[in-house]
Amino acid sequence: MGNDRVGVWIIGVKGSIATTMILGALAIRSGLKSGVGMLTATELFHGLDLPEVSDMVFGGCDIRRQPLADSVADFRREFSFLDQELYSGIDADLAAIEANISMGTSRNCGGSIEQLGAEAARDGQNITADIQGIRESLRTFRQRNGLGMVVVINLASTEPPLALTDCHHDIDVLRERFAAGDASVARASTLYAYAAIMEGCPYLNFTPSNAALPPALIALAEASGIPVMGNDGKTGETLVKSTLAPMFSTRNLEVLSWEGFNILGNLDGKVLADPENCASKLKTKDQVLQKILGYAPHSTVHINYVPSLGDQKTAWDFIHFKGFLDAKMTLQFTWQGYDSFLAAPLALDLIRLAALAKRRREAGLMRHLASFFKAPLGVIEYRHPAQYEMLCSYVDAARKAPFSSVPGRDGAFRAKE
């Protein structure tokens, strides 16, 4: 172990996805559960230099003051159908993780988040102080636990979109704006990403928040030898959409309209009830069809908060399409699942693959991870099967060479010397 130990620093560590991921990792460590739902647990990835889930050390930050043990208790009540043995003997583990948790920043996160974390807001501190505080938390986490590497993953709730300007394309100008205390150029996710890159930590943005990885930070990561990737984990309706939509093209069927209706009831749903926060989510979900089909059918995505559903998410999609002799037909599907149970294994996959990328001395965007995201950065390929092939090509190359080789924007595989 020693310097091979990998730390996982989670932004939103007391949220539903993070709690599910931590409990899953503890269950895998104890041998109670397998890695079902994790792609990296399949034969394809055997033999790669991936960190073991059972060896991960967890920490992070949150704007909520309640202990992680309370989040687990809430989880236990909501999912009472789960094997109660999952919670046996984990008190010491939760206490150890709690010691690695710091208070997060709610700066510029929009109405819903500010209300949820009002008691955690750190008034009077400027952006530079916020960044320094995050960096110190990451450094302390690494040193306290004797970690060789820390992977930072953003599992927080969605922020309102940020209008990107010239400063978001030039790291020196962006730094100047930070130093001047210009809050208009950053969201909380921007500060976390910048701090992670400066501390040498791979960074994953599982949220739709576009402020997390503006071009200036991506360029900084590439220059600094740090792997980064986002945006917006692809877990449910969009996963089906990006898999199903190519079928219409390969049969020359014209999609006339594709309507999606989503209802969910967890904290993510509550945050998305705020129109500003929801705008980020709708943008990533709604662009997939045009990217795949090459044209823009009428398409509307609706997201509604239904408190009684808890972590359950239901998506109903109605597809109206035209075939031979202009005959109009329909296809419908319903996707029902637990939001956090779908997301948590993907987060673990991404953490393992980010650690692998760092070990292989890769830098900048991890485009081969496109299949995990609704809006993969730096990628023009949105068809899920083709994105999966990008990942398979990367894995094949990783077996043959110790250092970096990645697929390009078009999905074509190119090796680096």
C-alpha positions in Angstrom: 0.0 0.0 0.0 2.0 3.1 1.2 2.3 5.5 -1.7 0.0 3.4 -3.8 -3.0 4.2 -1.6 -5.6 6.3 -3.4 -7.8 8.8 -1.6 -11.2 9.9 -2.8 -12.1 13.4 -1.9 -15.9 13.9 -2.6 -17.5 17.3 -3.1 -21.0 16.7 -1.6 -19.7 13.8 0.6 -22.9 13.7 2.6 -25.3 13.5 -0.3 -27.2 10.5 -1.6 -24.8 9.4 -4.3 -21.7 9.8 -2.1 -23.4 7.9 0.8 -24.4 5.1 -1.6 -20.9 4.9 -3.0 -19.2 4.8 0.4 -21.6 2.1 1.7 -21.0 0.1 -1.5 -17.3 0.4 -1.1 -17.5 -0.8 2.5 -19.7 -3.7 1.5 -17.2 -4.7 -1.2 -14.4 -4.4 1.3 -16.1 -6.7 3.7 -17.1 -9.2 1.0 -20.8 -8.7 1.5 -21.3 -7.5 -2.1 -19.7 -7.8 -5.5 -19.0 -5.0 -8.0 -22.2 -5.6 -9.9 -23.1 -2.3 -11.7 -19.4 -1.3 -12.0 -18.0 -1.6 -15.5 -14.4 -1.8 -14.2 -15.4 -5.0 -12.3 -15.9 -6.8 -15.6 -13.3 -9.0 -17.4 -12.4 -6.2 -19.8 -10.5 -4.4 -17.1 -8.8 -7.3 -15.4 -5.0 -6.9 -15.2 -5.0 -3.1 -15.4 -3.3 -1.0 -12.8 -6.6 0.1 -11.2 -6.8 0.9 -7.5 -8.9 -1.7 -5.6 -12.2 -0.3 -4.3 -11.5 -2.0 -0.9 -8.3 0.1 -0.6 -9.9 3.5 -1.2 -9.7 6.1 1.5 -12.7 8.5 1.6 -13.0 12.1 2.6 -14.4 15.3 1.2 -16.5 18.3 2.0 -20.1 19.3 2.3 -22.1 22.4 3.2 -24.4 20.4 5.5 -23.4 20.1 9.1 -25.0 16.8 9.9 -22.6 13.9 10.5 -22.0 11.4 7.8 -23.5 8.8 10.2 -26.8 10.7 10.0 -26.8 10.5 6.2 -26.2 6.8 6.5 -29.1 6.5 8.9 -31.4 8.4 6.5 -30.2 6.0 3.7 -31.0 3.0 6.0 -34.6 4.2 6.6 -35.3 5.0 3.0 -33.9 1.7 1.7 -35.1 -0.6 4.4 -35.4 -3.4 1.9 -31.6 -3.7 1.7 -29.7 -6.4 3.6 -29.2 -4.9 7.1 -25.9 -6.6 7.4 -24.6 -3.8 5.2 -24.5 -1.6 8.3 -22.9 -4.1 10.7 -19.5 -3.0 12.0 -19.2 0.2 9.9 -19.3 2.7 12.8 -15.5 2.9 13.0 -15.2 3.3 9.2 -17.7 6.2 9.2 -15.9 7.9 12.1 -12.6 7.6 10.1 -14.2 9.2 7.1 -15.9 11.9 9.2 -12.4 12.9 10.4 -11.5 13.5 6.7 -14.5 15.8 6.0 -14.3 19.6 5.9 -16.9 22.3 5.5 -17.6 23.1 1.9 -18.2 26.5 0.2 -21.7 27.5 -1.1 -20.3 30.5 -2.9 -22.3 31.4 -6.0 -24.3 28.1 -6.0 -27.7 29.6 -6.7 -30.9 29.9 -4.7 -31.7 26.4 -3.6 -28.1 25.6 -2.6 -27.7 28.8 -0.7 -30.9 28.1 1.2 -29.8 24.5 2.0 -26.4 25.6 3.2 -27.0 29.1 4.5 -25.6 28.1 7.9 -22.4 26.9 6.2 -21.8 30.1 4.1 -18.5 31.6 5.0 -19.2 35.4 4.8 -16.3 37.8 4.5 -13.9 35.4 2.9 -12.7 36.2 -0.6 -12.2 33.7 -3.5 -8.5 33.4 -2.9 -9.1 32.4 0.7 -11.7 29.9 -0.4 -9.3 28.3 -2.9 -6.5 28.2 -0.3 -8.9 26.6 2.2 -9.8 23.8 -0.3 -6.1 23.2 -1.1 -5.2 23.0 2.6 -8.0 20.4 3.1 -6.8 18.3 0.2 -3.2 18.5 1.5 -4.2 17.6 5.0 -6.3 14.6 3.7 -3.3 13.3 1.7 -0.8 13.7 4.5 -3.0 12.5 7.3 -3.7 9.2 5.5 -0.4 8.7 3.8 -1.9 8.8 0.3 0.1 8.5 -2.9 -2.7 10.1 -4.9 -6.0 11.9 -4.3 -8.8 11.8 -6.9 -11.4 14.6 -6.5 -15.0 14.0 -7.7 -17.8 16.5 -7.7 -21.0 14.8 -6.6 -22.7 18.0 -5.4 -26.1 19.2 -6.6 -26.4 21.2 -9.8 -25.4 24.8 -10.0 -26.9 27.4 -12.3 -25.0 27.8 -15.6 -22.2 30.3 -15.8 -21.8 32.6 -18.8 -18.3 31.9 -20.0 -16.3 35.0 -21.1 -12.8 35.7 -22.4 -11.3 35.2 -18.9 -12.4 31.6 -18.9 -10.1 30.9 -21.8 -7.0 32.3 -20.3 -5.7 31.0 -16.9 -3.6 34.1 -16.2 -6.6 36.4 -16.6 -8.8 34.1 -14.6 -6.3 34.1 -11.8 -6.3 37.9 -11.9 -10.1 37.9 -11.5 -9.8 35.5 -8.6 -7.3 37.7 -6.9 -9.6 40.7 -7.4 -12.4 38.9 -5.7 -14.6 38.9 -8.8 -17.4 36.5 -7.8 -19.0 36.8 -11.2 -16.4 34.6 -12.9 -16.8 31.5 -10.7 -19.1 29.1 -9.1 -18.1 26.8 -6.2 -17.3 24.1 -8.7 -14.7 26.3 -10.4 -12.9 26.9 -7.1 -12.9 23.2 -6.3 -11.6 22.2 -9.8 -8.8 24.9 -9.7 -7.7 23.8 -6.2 -7.7 20.1 -7.2 -5.5 20.8 -10.3 -3.1 23.0 -8.3 -2.8 20.2 -5.8 -2.0 17.6 -8.5 -5.4 15.8 -8.1 -7.3 14.2 -11.0 -10.7 15.9 -11.1 -14.1 14.5 -12.2 -17.2 16.6 -12.7 -20.2 14.3 -12.3 -22.6 17.3 -12.3 -24.0 19.3 -15.2 -22.4 22.4 -13.8 -20.5 24.0 -16.8 -18.4 26.2 -14.4 -16.4 23.3 -13.1 -14.1 22.9 -16.1 -14.0 26.0 -18.3 -11.3 25.9 -21.1 -8.7 27.8 -19.0 -8.8 25.1 -16.3 -8.7 22.3 -18.9 -5.6 23.9 -20.4 -4.1 24.3 -16.9 -4.7 20.6 -16.2 -3.0 19.6 -19.4 0.0 21.8 -18.8 0.2 20.5 -15.2 0.0 16.8 -16.1 -3.4 16.3 -14.4 -6.2 14.2 -15.9 -9.7 15.8 -15.8 -13.1 15.0 -17.2 -16.9 15.8 -17.1 -19.7 16.7 -17.4 -22.9 15.2 -16.0 -22.9 11.5 -15.2 -25.0 9.5 -17.7 -27.1 7.2 -15.6 -30.7 6.8 -16.8 -32.9 8.4 -19.5 -30.0 9.8 -21.4 -28.2 6.5 -21.3 -31.1 4.9 -23.0 -31.5 7.8 -25.4 -27.9 7.7 -26.5 -28.1 4.0 -27.1 -31.5 4.0 -28.8 -31.2 7.1 -31.0 -28.6 5.6 -33.4 -31.1 2.9 -34.3 -33.2 5.5 -36.1 -30.2 6.6 -38.2 -29.1 3.1 -39.1 -32.7 2.4 -40.4 -33.2 5.8 -42.0 -36.2 6.5 -39.9 -36.8 10.2 -39.3 -37.4 11.3 -35.7 -40.1 13.9 -35.7 -40.3 14.5 -31.9 -38.8 13.1 -28.8 -40.5 14.1 -25.5 -39.0 13.2 -22.2 -40.7 13.4 -18.8 -38.7 12.9 -15.6 -39.9 12.8 -12.0 -37.7 12.3 -8.9 -37.9 13.1 -5.3 -34.4 13.2 -3.7 -32.3 16.3 -2.8 -31.2 16.5 -6.5 -34.9 16.8 -7.4 -35.4 19.5 -4.9 -32.4 21.5 -6.2 -33.6 21.0 -9.8 -37.0 22.4 -8.8 -35.1 25.8 -8.9 -35.3 27.0 -12.6 -31.7 28.3 -12.6 -30.3 25.1 -11.4 -32.5 23.1 -13.7 -31.2 25.0 -16.7 -27.8 23.3 -16.5 -29.4 19.8 -16.4 -31.8 20.4 -19.3 -29.0 21.7 -21.5 -26.9 18.5 -21.1 -29.9 16.2 -21.5 -31.4 18.0 -24.5 -28.3 18.3 -26.7 -27.8 14.5 -27.2 -30.3 14.0 -29.9 -29.0 16.6 -32.3 -25.5 15.4 -31.7 -26.4 11.8 -32.7 -29.1 12.4 -35.4 -27.4 15.3 -37.1 -30.7 17.3 -37.0 -32.9 18.7 -34.3 -36.3 17.1 -34.0 -38.8 18.7 -31.7 -37.6 17.7 -28.3 -38.5 18.8 -24.8 -37.2 17.4 -21.5 -39.3 18.0 -18.4 -38.0 17.4 -14.9 -40.4 17.6 -12.0 -39.8 17.2 -8.3 -42.1 14.7 -6.5 -41.1 14.5 -2.8 -42.8 11.2 -2.1 -40.6 9.4 -4.6 -37.4 9.9 -2.6 -34.4 8.5 -4.5 -36.6 6.8 -7.1 -36.5 8.3 -10.6 -39.0 7.6 -13.4 -38.5 8.7 -17.0 -41.1 8.3 -19.7 -40.1 9.0 -23.2 -42.4 9.4 -26.2 -40.8 9.1 -29.7 -42.8 10.1 -32.8 -41.0 9.0 -36.0 -41.6 8.7 -39.8 -40.9 5.7 -41.9 -41.6 4.3 -45.4 -44.3 6.2 -47.4 -44.2 8.8 -44.6 -46.1 6.5 -42.2 -45.9 8.0 -38.7 -45.3 5.6 -35.8 -44.4 5.8 -32.2 -42.1 4.2 -29.7 -42.3 4.7 -25.9 -40.1 3.5 -23.0 -40.2 3.9 -19.3 -37.1 3.9 -17.2 -37.4 3.4 -13.4 -34.6 3.2 -11.0 -32.9 4.5 -7.9 -30.9 7.5 -8.9 -28.1 7.0 -6.4 -27.8 3.3 -7.1 -27.3 4.0 -10.8 -24.8 6.8 -10.2 -22.6 5.4 -7.4 -21.0 2.5 -9.3 -20.2 4.9 -12.2 -18.5 7.2 -9.8 -16.4 4.3 -8.5 -15.5 3.4 -12.1 -14.5 7.0 -12.9 -12.3 7.2 -9.8 -10.5 4.0 -10.7 -10.0 5.1 -14.3 -8.8 8.6 -13.3 -6.3 7.0 -11.0 -5.1 4.8 -13.8 -4.8 7.8 -16.1 -2.6 9.6 -13.5 -0.5 6.5 -13.1 0.0 6.4 -16.9 1.0 10.1 -16.8 -1.9 11.3 -18.9 -2.9 14.9 -18.8 -6.0 17.0 -19.7 -9.3 15.6 -20.9 -9.9 11.9 -20.5 -11.9 11.7 -23.7 -12.0 7.9 -23.5 -14.5 8.3 -20.6 -17.1 9.9 -22.8 -19.5 7.0 -22.3 -19.9 7.9 -18.6 -21.1 11.5 -19.3 -24.2 13.2 -20.9 -22.0 16.1 -22.2 -18.5 14.7 -22.5 -16.0 17.5 -22.8 -13.8 17.6 -25.9 -15.8 14.8 -27.7 -18.0 15.0 -30.7 -19.1 11.4 -30.5 -22.4 11.0 -28.6 -23.6 7.6 -29.6 -23.2 5.4 -26.6 -22.0 2.2 -28.4 -19.3 4.2 -30.2 -18.3 5.9 -27.0 -17.9 2.4 -25.4 -15.6 1.4 -28.2 -13.5 4.4 -27.4 -13.1 3.1 -23.9 -12.3 -0.4 -25.2 -9.6 0.9 -27.5 -8.1 2.8 -24.6 -8.1 -0.3 -22.4 -6.5 -2.3 -25.2 -3.7 0.3 -25.5 -3.2 0.5 -21.8 -2.4 -3.3 -21.7 0.2 -2.8 -24.4 1.9 0.4 -23.2 2.6 1.8 -19.8 2.0 5.4 -20.7 -0.6 7.6 -22.3 -2.7 6.8 -25.4 -6.2 8.2 -25.9 -8.9 8.4 -28.5 -9.4 11.8 -30.2 -12.5 14.0 -30.4 -13.8 11.9 -33.3 -13.4 8.7 -31.3 -10.5 7.5 -33.5 -7.7 5.9 -31.5 -4.3 7.6 -31.6 -1.3 6.6 -29.5 1.0 9.1 -27.9 4.8 8.6 -28.0 
